[in-house]
Amino acid sequence: MSIEVKNLVKRFGSVTVCDQLNLNIPSGELVALLGPSGSGKTSLLRIIAGLETPDSGSVLFNGEDATHVAVRERQVGFVFQHYALFGHMTIFENVAFGLRVRPKDTRPSDAQIKAKVTELLKLVQLDWIADRYPHQLSGGQRQRIALARALAVEPKVLLLDEPFGALDAKVRKELRRWLRRLHDEMHITSVFVTHDQEEAMEVADRIVVMNQGRIEQEGTPDEVYDHPATPFVLQFLGDVNLFHGRDHAPGAVVSSAGAAADAVSYVRPHEIQVLARAEEGSLPVSLVHTLTVGPNTRLEFKRADGVGEIDVELPRSEYAALRDSGILQPGAVAYLKPRRIRRFSAEGWGTAPPADPASSI
């Protein structure tokens, strides 16, 4: 089922949480609504579900207006962050709940319910705990049961509100990979809310980045990461260094004052080279701090001009080679040069090509 949001507006008092939103979600797509707290992503999800009513605008399912259709008639499955399982019911009965409360004329028989629930428990790989109660399960198991319960009513649309937010990092990583495989198998139109950039990049077909009730950018994970439309998108999707300077030539941003348009350069930590000698476009620095996490080492450098610090991220092997060569010894001067610069000025975005000799920070 396709979803279309048209000119959607929602306010809570004086706060506008959805500001003229327009969004098209094709049938079978898995879309992430990504943004910080207060960006409007959960409000949008609840409006699609029918749990909130917009002040203006419309929501269409398969081209038909569903803005004022009752929740139970929308054929939507909803998975909450905190599971919302019934503690007094067994796992089997939790999954069967949506089927048992159907009107009598559409309610499956007990045999059909048993077959359906058994099938879903096998799908989420938890058929062996059907007789247990929610408090006897781990957080990851409870979230999979919540998903099975949402799927039991055979929804046309699956909506998930930060489904893995209450889980620890390892379980969260395992479950999002599992959700991606499940979606590839079932092809239900799915929308999930998250503030976790890595989660959105790993799971979604398309990411919708939201900020202050508006859509900043939408596109595939590669598109929004490699070609951010705004400074907000660039900074929200990973760490970035900011350099305030002036444009002097196409593709060049320098840190000294000059008679040109004000601009801000953005360089990601992994897009910076560490050099032993000065080159055109490089900046002298001294090492302040190192932190190795897994295969990468994060370096914090102090600028020689005292303006601020610069973060650089290197593979551990590259860091070790530089350290052993003496470049990264305490008190030694090194030079940083960006492989790629993204800039923003009054004229808009521009990106210096990799290893552009005219680029400087």
C-alpha positions in Angstrom: 0.0 0.0 0.0 1.4 3.4 -0.9 1.3 6.4 1.4 1.0 10.0 0.4 1.2 12.9 2.8 -0.1 16.3 1.4 0.5 19.7 2.9 0.2 18.3 6.4 0.1 20.7 9.3 -0.1 19.8 13.0 0.2 22.1 16.0 0.3 21.6 19.7 -0.6 25.0 21.1 1.9 27.5 19.6 4.3 24.8 18.5 4.1 23.5 14.9 5.3 19.9 14.9 4.4 19.2 11.2 4.9 22.2 8.9 3.4 21.8 5.4 4.8 18.2 5.0 4.7 16.5 1.6 5.9 12.9 1.3 5.3 9.9 -1.0 6.1 6.4 0.1 5.7 3.8 -2.6 4.2 0.4 -1.8 6.6 -2.1 -0.3 9.2 0.5 0.7 11.0 0.7 4.1 11.3 4.4 5.1 13.1 5.9 8.1 11.9 9.1 9.6 15.2 10.4 11.1 15.7 13.5 13.2 16.4 14.8 16.7 13.8 15.0 19.5 11.1 17.5 18.7 11.6 17.3 14.9 8.1 16.0 14.2 8.9 12.5 13.2 6.7 10.7 15.8 3.8 13.1 15.2 3.9 12.4 11.5 4.0 8.6 12.2 1.0 8.9 14.6 -1.0 10.9 12.0 -0.3 8.2 9.4 -1.6 5.7 12.0 -4.7 7.7 12.8 -3.7 8.2 16.4 -3.5 12.0 15.8 -5.6 14.2 13.6 -3.8 16.9 11.5 -5.0 20.5 11.7 -4.9 20.6 7.9 -3.6 18.5 5.0 -4.3 14.9 4.1 -3.0 11.3 4.3 -3.8 9.1 1.3 -3.5 5.3 1.2 -3.3 3.9 -2.3 -4.6 7.3 -3.6 -7.7 7.3 -1.3 -8.1 9.9 1.4 -7.7 8.2 4.8 -7.2 11.4 6.9 -10.4 10.8 8.9 -10.6 7.0 8.6 -10.8 5.3 12.0 -7.6 3.6 13.3 -9.0 0.1 13.2 -10.1 0.5 9.6 -6.7 1.7 8.3 -5.1 -1.8 8.2 -2.1 -0.4 10.0 0.2 -2.3 12.4 1.9 -0.3 15.1 5.0 -1.3 17.1 5.8 0.9 20.1 9.2 1.5 21.6 8.3 -0.1 25.0 6.6 -3.2 23.5 3.1 -2.6 25.1 2.6 -6.3 25.6 -0.1 -7.5 28.0 1.7 -8.8 31.1 -1.2 -11.1 32.2 -1.3 -12.9 28.8 1.0 -15.6 27.4 3.1 -14.8 24.4 0.7 -16.9 22.3 -2.3 -14.8 23.5 -0.5 -11.5 23.0 0.1 -12.3 19.4 -3.5 -13.7 19.0 -5.1 -10.6 20.6 -5.7 -8.6 17.4 -7.4 -11.6 15.8 -9.6 -12.4 18.8 -11.0 -8.9 19.1 -12.2 -8.7 15.5 -15.9 -8.4 14.9 -17.6 -11.8 15.0 -18.3 -11.9 11.3 -14.6 -11.4 10.4 -13.1 -13.2 13.3 -11.0 -16.4 12.4 -11.9 -19.7 14.0 -9.8 -20.9 17.0 -8.0 -23.4 14.6 -7.2 -20.6 12.2 -5.9 -18.3 15.0 -3.7 -21.1 16.3 -2.2 -21.7 12.8 -1.7 -18.0 12.2 0.0 -17.3 15.6 2.2 -20.4 15.3 3.3 -19.3 11.8 4.2 -15.8 13.1 6.1 -17.1 16.1 8.1 -19.2 13.7 8.7 -16.2 11.5 10.2 -14.2 14.4 12.0 -17.4 15.6 10.3 -17.6 18.9 7.8 -20.4 18.5 9.4 -22.2 21.4 8.3 -19.6 24.0 4.6 -19.5 23.2 3.5 -20.5 26.7 5.7 -18.0 28.5 4.8 -14.5 29.8 6.4 -11.2 28.7 8.3 -10.7 32.0 10.1 -14.0 31.3 11.6 -12.7 28.0 14.6 -10.5 27.2 14.0 -7.1 25.7 14.9 -8.2 22.2 12.5 -11.2 22.4 9.7 -8.9 23.6 10.2 -6.5 20.7 10.0 -9.4 18.2 6.8 -10.5 19.9 5.4 -7.0 19.6 6.3 -7.1 15.9 4.6 -10.5 15.5 1.4 -9.1 17.2 1.4 -6.2 14.8 1.7 -8.6 11.8 -1.0 -10.9 13.0 -3.8 -8.7 11.7 -2.1 -8.7 8.2 -1.6 -4.9 8.0 -1.1 -3.2 4.7 1.2 -0.7 6.5 3.7 -1.3 9.3 4.6 1.6 11.5 7.4 1.4 14.1 8.1 4.2 16.7 11.8 3.9 17.7 11.3 0.1 18.0 14.9 -0.6 19.2 15.4 2.5 21.4 15.0 0.6 24.7 17.5 -2.1 23.9 21.3 -2.4 24.4 23.6 -1.7 21.5 24.4 -5.4 20.6 20.7 -6.5 20.6 19.7 -3.4 18.7 22.2 -4.1 16.0 21.1 -7.7 15.7 17.4 -6.8 15.6 17.7 -4.1 12.9 19.5 -6.6 10.6 16.7 -9.0 11.4 14.1 -6.4 10.6 15.7 -5.7 7.2 15.7 -9.4 6.3 12.1 -9.7 7.5 11.0 -6.7 5.3 12.8 -8.2 2.3 10.7 -11.3 2.8 7.3 -9.7 3.4 7.5 -6.5 1.5 5.0 -4.6 3.7 5.1 -0.8 3.3 7.0 0.2 6.5 7.8 3.5 8.2 10.0 3.6 11.3 11.0 6.5 13.5 14.6 6.8 14.8 17.1 9.3 16.0 19.9 6.8 15.4 21.7 7.7 12.1 23.5 4.3 11.9 20.2 2.5 12.3 18.5 4.5 9.5 21.5 4.0 7.2 21.6 0.3 7.8 17.9 -0.6 7.6 16.0 1.8 5.3 15.5 1.9 1.6 15.0 5.7 1.9 15.7 8.2 4.7 13.5 11.3 5.4 15.6 13.7 7.5 13.3 16.0 9.6 14.1 19.1 11.6 11.7 21.5 13.4 8.6 20.0 11.8 10.0 20.2 8.2 11.6 17.7 5.8 15.2 18.8 5.2 16.0 16.1 2.7 14.9 12.6 1.5 16.7 10.1 -0.5 18.6 6.8 -0.3 21.1 6.4 2.6 24.0 7.0 0.1 22.3 10.1 -1.3 21.7 11.9 2.0 25.1 11.0 3.3 27.2 11.8 0.2 25.1 14.7 -1.1 23.5 16.5 2.0 21.1 19.2 0.9 21.7 21.5 4.0 24.2 22.0 6.8 21.8 20.4 9.2 21.7 17.1 7.2 25.5 17.1 6.9 26.0 17.6 10.7 23.2 15.3 11.8 24.6 12.4 9.7 27.9 12.0 11.4 30.7 14.0 12.9 32.0 17.1 11.0 34.6 19.8 11.5 33.5 23.4 10.8 35.8 26.1 9.4 34.6 29.6 9.2 36.3 31.4 6.3 35.9 33.2 3.0 35.5 32.1 -0.6 38.4 33.3 -2.8 38.1 31.0 -5.8 35.8 28.2 -7.0 36.3 25.2 -4.7 38.6 27.1 -2.3 37.8 28.1 1.3 40.5 29.6 3.4 40.6 30.5 7.1 42.1 34.0 6.8 39.9 37.1 6.3 39.5 38.4 2.8 37.2 40.4 0.6 34.8 37.7 -0.5 31.5 36.2 0.6 31.4 34.7 4.1 31.3 30.9 4.0 31.5 27.9 6.3 33.4 24.8 5.2 32.5 21.3 6.5 35.0 18.4 6.5 34.3 15.0 8.0 37.0 13.6 10.3 37.7 10.6 8.0 38.2 13.0 5.0 41.4 14.6 6.3 45.0 13.6 5.6 47.7 13.9 8.2 51.0 15.1 6.6 54.6 15.4 7.8 55.3 18.6 5.8 53.3 21.6 4.7 51.5 21.4 1.3 49.4 24.0 -0.4 46.0 24.0 1.3 47.3 22.4 4.5 47.0 23.7 8.1 49.6 23.3 10.9 48.5 21.6 14.0 49.7 19.7 17.1 48.3 16.5 18.6 46.2 16.9 21.8 44.5 13.6 22.4 44.1 10.1 20.8 41.4 7.5 21.3 41.3 4.1 19.7 38.0 2.4 19.4 37.9 -0.9 17.4 39.6 -0.5 14.0 39.8 3.3 14.1 41.7 5.9 16.0 40.2 9.4 16.7 42.8 12.2 16.9 42.2 15.6 18.3 44.5 18.3 17.0 45.0 21.9 18.2 45.3 24.5 15.5 48.5 26.5 15.5 46.6 29.7 15.2 44.7 28.8 18.4 41.3 29.1 16.8 40.1 25.7 17.9 40.4 21.9 17.6 40.1 19.6 14.6 39.0 15.9 14.8 40.6 13.4 12.5 39.7 9.7 12.2 42.2 7.2 10.8 42.3 3.4 10.4 44.3 2.1 13.3 47.1 0.8 11.0 47.5 4.2 9.4 47.7 5.9 12.8 50.3 3.4 14.0 52.5 4.1 10.9 52.3 7.9 11.4 53.0 7.5 15.1 56.0 5.3 14.5 57.4 7.8 11.9 57.4 10.5 14.6 54.8 12.7 13.1 52.4 12.2 15.9 54.8 12.5 18.8 54.0 14.9 21.6 55.0 18.4 20.7 55.6 17.6 17.0 54.0 19.7 14.4 51.8 18.0 11.7 49.8 19.3 8.9 46.2 18.5 8.0 44.8 18.7 4.5 41.2 17.8 3.5 40.5 15.3 0.8 37.0 16.8 0.4 35.4 20.1 1.4 31.7 20.8 1.6 30.9 24.5 1.9 27.9 26.6 2.5 27.6 30.3 1.8 24.8 32.8 0.8 25.0 31.3 -2.7 24.4 27.7 -1.4 26.3 24.5 -1.3 29.5 23.6 -3.1 31.9 20.7 -2.9 35.6 20.9 -3.6 36.8 17.8 -5.5 39.1 15.3 -3.8 42.7 16.4 -3.5 41.9 19.8 -5.1 45.2 21.7 -4.9 43.2 25.0 -4.6 41.3 23.8 -1.5 42.3 25.0 1.9 41.0 25.0 5.4 
